[in-house]
Amino acid sequence: MWDYTEKVREHFLNPRNVGEIENPDAVGEVGNITCGDALRLTLRIDKETQRIVDAKFKTFGCASAIASSSALTEIIKGKTLEEALQVGNEQIAEFLGGLPEEKMHCSVMGRDALEAAFANYRGLHYESSDEDEGRLVCRCFGVTDEKIKRVVRENHLTTVEEVTHYCKAGGGCGSCLHEIEDLIKEVHGEQSLKEPEPKQKRKLTNLQKIALIQKVVQEEIRPVLAKDNGDLVLMDVVGNRVLVSLRGSCAGCPVAPITLKSYVQEKLRELVSEDLVVEEVPS
């Protein structure tokens, strides 16, 4: 059984705005009953303010589809058309306290219905959905390459499994899985699918380097040495040479050279610059 939030259960058992507006100003229809989910969204829009004064839905689908449709109507009522257009499927899921990954396609369907309704209101043919545009990739659920790329782009998806969760593509016979993987690579590019390269430290001026060395010595190194009653004073910085004087229990300690190289020098190389060399000088 799916792990639904209390809010999903509430909007499934007591959905808001079920039905259809008589003589609506906008109609959005998406999905296909033969594929398992379908949604019809109708809107009443104030012509002067361009605000959505009412929204109703009819849906054929699972609990997530009903809850997502109910949430969508609650979110967009009272918004202007431009404000409503900013509502994405992730906001629908967040409104419900989250959806199981396998049911994210229900929130995507709500977003598609909203776009279709706006296109209808403006007298345009809705062509950004998988039914209207692109090359058919998933024949089991009627999903095109353009729909897959759009879902990947808008939701930052990186795996075939995630694509299936968001638009069902690949959830049937599985013959399109390799093609979906290629589409993911096309959207993100080969480089974005690789492990990110380590960030390079920015180049420091001499003044910046000295100031950062002083900060690391004061805030990172001296407190550690003080735990053993030791201390260290920064005497000078000459190029990449950091000249220090040991104090307290560190002065004259037989393991002081090891402390300087294995701790003090390594800490400065980690936090400031990899080419720093720490040297002890008389106080």
Sequence and secondary structure as in RCSB ss.txt:
>XXXX:A:sequence
MWDYTEKVREHFLNPRNVGEIENPDAVGEVGNITCGDALRLTLRIDKETQRIVDAKFKTFGCASAIASSSALTEI
IKGKTLEEALQVGNEQIAEFLGGLPEEKMHCSVMGRDALEAAFANYRGLHYESSDEDEGRLVCRCFGVTDEKIKR
VVRENHLTTVEEVTHYCKAGGGCGSCLHEIEDLIKEVHGEQSLKEPEPKQKRKLTNLQKIALIQKVVQEEIRPVL
AKDNGDLVLMDVVGNRVLVSLRGSCAGCPVAPITLKSYVQEKLRELVSEDLVVEEVPS
>XXXX:A:secstr
     HHHHHHHHS SSBS  SS SEEEEEEEGGGTEEEEEEEEE TTT BEEEEEEEEES HHHHHHHHHHHHH
HTT BHHHHHT  HHHHHHHTT   GGGHHHHHHHHHHHHHHHHHHTT    SSTTTSS EEETTTTEEHHHHHH
HHHHHT  SHHHHHHHH TTSSS TTHHHHHHHHHHHH GGGGS           HHHHHHHHHHHIIIIIHHHH
HTTTEEEEEEEEETTEEEEEEEETTTT TTHHHHIIIIIIHHHHHHT TT EEEE   
